[in-house]
Amino acid sequence: MGLFGRDERSEGRKPSPAEAPQRHRSDANAPAVATLISKSSHIEGVIRGTGEVRIEGVVTGTIDCSATVVVAEGGRVDAEVRAETVTIAGAVKGNVVAGQKIELTPTAKVEGDITSPRILIREGAVFEGQINMTGGKKHAPAAPTKKADKPATPPVEGD
């Protein structure tokens, strides 16, 4: 055991987004501060932000984040989720939209549509909904164009 409870064996190892949030740094070039919804917390309403959001508790409402949203194992979300990257190890009931990537880990349970240019569903994940691959677009697809009532037929040349 190292100084302040750190384990020297883990020094230099970078945790995955599902393992631990980023820590606060005071310099201007530091990554955004992570927001943690702990196991004992239940949040109802709208969550908006620019930093990483890690959910270990329960969130009901809407999540709109310009960074990463992680629903940790044991976390529950009953909300629409919009973020740049979304990693789900817990349970989500609602649509999920990501500008870059959505990952469902083996412990994920998702009920709702997912939309992103990159989608990874690991073996063991439970998913009920539709998948929309956006091709890198960050906005909703355009409405389909109205089809003509009668198909256009080329003129028939002399018989």
N, C-alpha and C positions, 0 to 999 in steps of 0.2 A: 504494500500500500504506500503510495507516494504522498507528497505534500498536499494538504487540503483534500484528502480522500481520492486523489487521482491514482489510478493503477498504471504504473510505468509500462506494463505490457501493452496497454492500449494507446500509448503515446505514438503520434504519427499516423495512426489509423484514422481514416476519414469515415464518420458514420454515414449510413444511407439516410435519405429523407424520412424513412419510416422509423428510424432508430431514435434520432434526437434532433431538436431544433437548433438553429444557429444561435450563438451567444452574442449578446450586445457588445459592441465595440464603440469607443467614443470618437474615433477619427472619421473624417468626412468620407473616406473611401470604403468604409466598412459595409458589409451586407446589411440589408434591412433587418430590424429586430423581429424575432419570431414571436408570434402570439400563441400561447398555449391555453387550450380549453381542457382543464384537468379532468381526471376521472370522476371527481366529486362534483363537477359543475354541470349545470343545465342552462343553456343560453337559448332564449327565444327572441327572434327579431331579425335584423339585418346586420351582417358583419361585412364591412368594407375595409380594404386596406391595401398597402403596397408591399408589406413584408409577408414572410411565410406564416401560414396559419396551421397549427397542429391541433387536431381534435382527438382527445382521449376520452372526453365525456360525451354529452348529448347536445346537439344543436338542432333547433327547429326554426325554420324561416327561410332566409336567403344568405348565401355566402358569395361575395363578389370580391375577388382578390387578384391583383395584377402580378402576383408571384406564384408561389407553390402552396397548394392545400394538401395536407396529409391527414387522412382519416386513419388513425392508428388502430391496431387490433383492439377490440373492445369498445372503440368509439362508435357512436351512432349519430347519423345525420338524417333528418327528415326535412330536406330543403333542396332548392335548386342551387347547384354549385357552378360558379364561373371562375376560372383561374387560368394562369398561363400553363401550369403543370398540375396534375392531380394524381396522387397516389392513394389507393384505397386498400386498407387491410381490414377495416371494420365493416359496418353496415351502412348503406346509403339507400334512402328511398326518395327518389327525385331525379330530375335530369341533371347530367353533368356535361359541361362544355369547357374544353381546354383549347387554348391557342396553340400549344405545342404538343402535349402528350398526356394521355391517360393511361395509368397502369393499375390493373386489378391483381393483387397478390393472391396467393393460394387461400387466404383466409377471408377474402372479400365476399360480401353479399350485396349485390346492387340490383335494385328494382327501379328501372327508369331508363330513358334513352341516354346514350353517350355520344358526344360529337367532338372530334378532334382529328388533326391530320395524322397523328400516330396513336395507335391504340394497342396495348399489350394486355392480353388476358392470360394469366398463368393458370396452369393445370390446378384444379381444385377450387377455383373461384366460381361463385354462383352468380349468374347474370340473367336477368329477365328484362328484355327491352329491345330496342333497335340500336344498331350501330350506324353512325353517319361519319364517313371519312370526308373531311372538308377540303383536303388538298392544300392546306396551309392558309385558307381564308379565315380571318378572324371575325367575320360577320355572318349573319344568317344567310342561307342561300336565297337567291332571288326567287320570287314566285314564278311558277311555271307559266309559259306563254300560252295564250288561248289558241287551241287548234282550230283550223279552218273547218267550216261545216262540211264542205265538199272538197275532196282532194283535187288539186289542179291537174288537168290532163293536157298533155301536149297536143297540138293540132295534128290531125291526121293528114298526111300528104297524099296526093292523088293516087287513085286506084287504077 
